[in-house]
Amino acid sequence: MGTTQQMGRFIVNAQYEDIPERAVNMAKLSLLDAVGCAIYGTTRPLGKIMTSLTDEFGGKPVARVLGTNVETNAVNAALANGTLGHSEDFDDMGSGAHQTVLAMPVVFALGEELHASGKQVLTSYMVGFDITANVALNIGHDHYAKGWHVTSSAGTLGCTAAAAKMLGLDEIQTRMALGIGASQAAGLRANFGTMTKPFHPGNAARAGVLAAKMAKKGYEANPDVMEHRFGYAAVYGEHMAQLPNMTRHLGNPWAIMGHGREVAKGISGSGIAVKIWPCCGNTHPGNTAIIRLLKKRRFTAAEVESVDIVTTNNPSTMAPHIRWPASGLQGKFSVWYTVASLIVDDGRLDLSSFTDESASRPAVQDLLRRVNVVQDRETAGRPDRALGGENWWDVSVNLKNGERLNTRVEGFGDTYGWESKESVVEKFKMLAGSVLKSTQVDSAINAVMDLEKASDVRRIMDTVTLSREAATRK
């Protein structure tokens, strides 16, 4: 049985009853976080453009744009909500991609159109998550190093899977949908630090809904698109793609729960992480290091001679690679900037840190020149395929009085997991509260956290969108 057929069979056969309670809890918390990010995104310049365009697009009003009164078709709603959810790069990360901002727009848009139950939505979300994760983690390190944004290049397949599950496609229809989706997979890292990066997951969600709807109507594609000599794995992954591994662990374990040793140890949330800071996930190790050092010994920017960071990453090719950010948005993709900003603001790094005004402050610009990031000598020069997933950051703050403060951070540093439910809820209140009334925010929290009990997901969408009257008052 080929890879595409195995994927199709997994998507069709997955049942809500197959999903452990802990995985459901993680999914609901991640969905709450992504919805909050999307609602806040409507307040940002790119969000205003996207919601205005979506309103202009029109379409049969069967699905809504989060945080607004805009109603449109499921394809347009998925595009808008995916873009909004990634606007601040504050949405979750893990299992190879930004997961929930991909699947959430798909399952809620089609959920509204179909009046689907909460269990249908959760099952489809989990299916999409697993397909994205297993493709992203096995496409090969060179895929990202070449400049593909794996969230959207792999995520388009996950979005297609989620949409196929929502629409109840059979196995051959699902394989056709994957073929249509694979031809839409895209996303270039050149656009990191611009409005177009958030468009990547939005476009993946749009592509997934469109592909599944086309397949349901009988539109055809190559039913073996994953393994074809000119198919997805060959074109996107070349020699590093591990095609058999893309299906080996589908649903066993569910990717949101993590893999291998993480599952054996029962580490909660190991397959997904909710962000503490609104910036690229690969800045989080450096941010975590600075927070640790500030807790050990308070110091000011004026006291700092230099900040020296040694990492397994190649500074010129890692995601937060922008050495001299010229805007707050670019600052989200600059570990130099986030470290400097944290020190200048005594450990604070939040949404206000990424305005153009904050980025241009003389104190931050001055400290930027004293932050150095270099690759570890032993890993420098190795191709990505030879790094073996190693990821650590050794951070030293050298003070003008001769003191040297040092710490090492493994992996992605500080994030929120399921054990941090209260922190994630508070984050949602902060984000959604920028648009919704406090009573509506509380209703939204209760609705999403009881998602599996919902008979019609439209009732949940009522809590996270605006009526025409409310939008006018806004």
N, C-alpha and C positions, 0 to 999 in steps of 0.2 A: 504494500500500500504506500503510495507516494505521500510526500509531505503535505501537499495541498489537500489531498483527500483526508489525511489524518486530522488536519486542522478543521476541515469542514465537519467531520464526524464528531469531534470534540465540541464544537460550537452547537451543533444540533442536539447532542445528547445531554449536555450539561443541565442539571436541575438544581433548584434552590436548596433542596434537601441535601445535596452533596457538599454544601459550603459550611464549614465549621462556624460556630457562633462567634469565635474570636475574630475570624476573618470578616464576618458581617459587621461586627462592631468597628473594626478598622475601616471598612468601606464607608460606613455612615459618617464617621468622623472626617474622613478625607473628602467626602462629598460636601459636608458642611463647610469645610475650609475652602474648597474650590468655589462654591456658591458665593461665599463671602468675598473672595477675591474678585469674582466677576461683578458683583454688585458695586464694590468700590471702583472697579474699572470704569464704570459709567461716568465717574466724576473727572476722569483724566482726559487730556486732549485727544488721544487716540480713541478712547471710548466714545467721546462725543461724535467723532467722525464715523465710527462704526455703527452706532445706533442711528445716526442720521441717514446713513446709506441704507441700512436695513429697512428703515421706514420708507425710504424711496423705492426700494426693491418691491415692496408690497408682497403679494402672494396670498394664497388662501390662509386666513387667520386661524391656524390650528395650534400654533406654538408661540411662546412668548420669550422676549429678551429679558433676562434677569435685571432687576433693579429699574425697570422702565415700564411704560405702558404699551410698548411696541408689540404688535402681533403680526405674525408672518407664517410662512410655511416652515416645515421642519428643517429643510436644507439651509435656509437663511438663518433660522434661529440657532442651529448648530454652529454655523460660521461665526455669528456674532458672539454667542456665549463662550465659545472656545477662545476667541481673540480677547474678549474682556477678561476672562479668567487668568490670562497670562500677562496682562498689561503691566503689572508691577514686578513680575518674576517672584511673586510671593507665594505661589501655589506649591503643592507638594512635589517631592522628588523621590526616586527610588526604583529599584528593579530596572535600571537602564534608561529611564525616561521620566519626564513630567507626566505622571500617569492620569490623575483624575481630571485634569483640564482637557484631556483627550476624550475620555469616555463619558464624563458628566454631561457635556452638551448634547451628545448623541442620545443617551438614554432619557434625558428629560424632554428633549424636543419630540422624539418619537413617542415617549410615554404620554405626553400631552395629546398628541394627535390620535393615539390609539386608546386613550383613557385606560392606560395600563396600570396594573397593581404595583405596589411597592416591591413585592417579591420579584416580579418580572424585571423591574428596573435594576434591582440589586444583582440578579442573576446575569443580566446582560452586561452590566458594569464589570462584574468579575470575569466574564468571558473575554471582554475587550482588554481588560487589564492583563490577563494571562497571555493573550496572543502578542500584545505589544512587548511585554517583558521577555518572553521567550525568543522573540525575534531580535529585540534590541541586545540582549545579553549574548546572543550567538551569531550575530552578523559579522563580528570581528572588530578588533580595536582600530584597524586601519580605516574603517568606514567613517568613524567620527574624525579621525586625524586628517582625512582627506578634505573635510569641510562639510560633510553631511550633518544636518541637525537630526540626530537619531530620534528625538521626540516626535518629529513629524514624519520622517522617512519610514520608521518602523511603526509609528503610531497610526498612520493611515490604515494599516492592516488591522490594528486593534479596533479602530473606530468602525471599520467595515464589519468586523466580527460582532461588535456590540450591536450594530444596526441590523445585521442579519438575524441575530438572536431576537431582537425586539420585534422584527417583522415576521418571525416564525418561518424563515426560509427552510426548505429541505436541503439535503446534503449537496445535490448537484447545483441548486440555485446559490448556495453558500459558496461553493467553489467558483462559480461564475462571478459572484460579487467580489471575492478576493482577487480574481483576475482583473476586474475593472478597477478595484481600489489600488492594486499594485502599480498600475499605469499612471496613477495620480500621485504617488509617493514623491515627496519633494522636501525642500527646506535647506537653505545654505547658511552656514555659520558666518558668512560675510555680513549678514544682516543683524548679528548680535549687536546690541547697543543702539538699535533703531526701532521704530514702530513695527517693522516687519517681522521681528522675532515673535512677538505675540500673535501675529497673523498665522504663523506656522501651525500651532495646534488647532486654531480656528479653521484653517483650510483643510487639515486632516479630518476634522469632525464633519465638515461639509462634504468632503470626498467620500467618507464612509457612508453617510446617509444616502447620498446620491447613488453610490455603487450598489447598495442593497436594494434601493427602490428600482433601479434599472434591472437588476437581476430578477426581482420579483415579477416584473413585466415581461420577462423572457429574453432580455438582452444577453448576448453571449460574450464570453471571453475564453481565454485558454484555461481549461479546468486544472491544469498542472503548472500554474504560473510560478510557484515557488521553486520547483526543481528543473524547469525547462532550461536548456543550454543557453537561452537568451532571456531567462526569467529573472525573478527578483533576486535570488541568492547569487546567481552568477554575475549579474550586473552591479548590484550594490555591495556584495561582499567579496567577490572574487575568490582568492584562494583561502582566505581566513574564515569564511563562513562555515559554521558547523551545522549543516542542514539537519542531520538526525537529532541534534539536541533541541531544535526548535519545537519539537513535538514530544520529546521524551518525558517532560515533567508537566505537561498541560494538566492543570487541576490536581496535581499530585507531586508536591504540595501546591496549593494555590499560591501564586507568586507574591501576593500581598503579605503573606506570612513569612516570606524569606525562604532561603534554601539551605541545605546542608547543615552545617554546625549550628547556624542560627535557629533552625527549627528544632534540632535536637536539644538545644539549651532552652528552648521556649522563650526566646527573646521577643518581647512584645513589639510589634511594629517594625521588625527588622527588614521587611520588604517594602516599606513605605515610610516616609518621614515628612512631617509637616514643618515648614520653615519657620524659624524664629525671626530671621532678617529678610527684608524685601529686596534680595539681590541674588545673583547667580550662586547656585549651590556650591560651586567650587571656591567661592570666597569664604565659605563657612569654616573651613579648618583654620585659616588665618585669623578670622574673627574670633573663633573660640579660643585660640592661643592668646590673643590680646586680652580678652576678658579674664582668662585665668591669671595672667601676669598682673593685671590691674588689681585683682583681688588679693594677690600676694603682697604687692607693694604699689601703692598709688604713686603715679608719676604723671607729669604734664608734658605736653608737646615741647615746651621750652627746655625741658630737661633732657630730651632725647637727642643723642648724637646720631644714631642710625638705628634702623630696624632691618635686620638681616634674616631672610627667609630662605631655607634650603628645602627643596621638595623633589619628589619623584617626577613631578610634571615638568614638561618643557614650557617655560614661560611664554614662548612665542606662539605656541599652538594650543595651550589650555583654554578653556572657555572664558575665564575672566582675564583676557589677554591684553586689554587696552591699557597701555602704559601711561598715557597722558590724557585722561578723560576731559573732554571739552564741555560736557553737560552732565546733569544729574543722571540722565538715562544711561549715558556711557559709564558713569561711575558704578552702576550695578554690575558691570562686567570688567571691573578693575580691582584686583585684590590690593594693589597699591593704594587705591583710593579708600576702600573700606577700612583698611588698617589705619590709614592716616586719619580718617574721619572718626573712628572709634577713640583714638588717642586724644584728638583735639576736643572731643565732646565727652571725655571721661567715661567711656564705656557705653554711650548711647549710639545706637544705629537703628533708625526707624524710617518711616516714609518721608519725614521731613529732611532726612539726610541726603535725599536724592533729588532735590530741586536744583535748578541751575544756579540759584543764589548760593546754596550750600556748597556746591562743587567749586565755585569761584572764590571762596573765602581765602584771603591771603594766608591764614594760619594753616589751612589744609594744603594749599598749593606749595607752601614752603616745606611742609613735612613730606609731601609726595617725593621731593627730590632726595630725601634721606631714607626712603624705603627701597630695599634691594631684594630682588627675587632671582634665585639661580637654581638650576637643576643639580641634583645630587650627582657627583662625579661618576658613581658606579652605574647609574641609569642613563646618564647623558650619552647620546650617540646610539643607544639601543633603539631598534624599531619598536613601535607600539606593540607588536605581536610578542615581543620578548620581555615585556614588563610584568606579565603575569598578574595584572590587577593590583600591583603594589600602589599604595597611595598614602603617603605621610608628609607632614609639614613640620619642619624643625624651625622654630621662631625664636630669635634672640633680639631683645631690646637693649641696646647699649646706651647707657646714660653718660652725660658729659662729666660726671664725677668719677667715672671709671667703673661703676657697677654694671654687671651684665646679668640680665634676667632671661631665662631660657625655659622653653617647654616644647614638647613634641605632641602633635595631634595625629592620631591615626584615623583614616577614613574621612568622613564628611563632617566631623565635628558635631556641635550641639544642634539638636533638632527636637521636635516634639513627637512622641509616640502615643500609643493608646493610653499608656499610664499617665499621660499629661492631658487628659480629657478637659479638665477645668481650664488649662491654659489655652487650648485650642478654642474652646467656647468663648473665652474672653477675647481672643483674637477675632473671632467671628463678630462679636458684638461691636468691636471697634470698627471693623471694615463695613459691615452691613449698616451700622448705626450712622454712617455718613450719608445714607440715603433714606433708610426706612425709620419709622417711628419705633421707639423702644418696645412698645407692646407688640408690634409686628415682628421685631427681631426675636423676642421671646417665643412668639408663636412659631417662627421659622425653626428655631432650635428644637423645640419639642416635636415639630412635624418631621424634620429630617432624622432625628434620633429615634423616632418611632416608624421609620420608613417601611419596615417589613409588615406593619399592620395596616398600611394604607390600601384601600380598595381602588382608588383612582388618584394617580399622581398629580392630577390637575389641582387637587386641594392643597397639595404641598406648594405648587407653583403660585397659588393665590397668596401665600405668605411671603414670597420673595420677589414679587413684582408689584407694580403700581397700577391702580385704577386710573382711568382717564381723568377723574376729578383730582386725585392725589398728584398726578403728574402736572396738571395745570397749576396746582398750588405750589408745587416745587419750583 
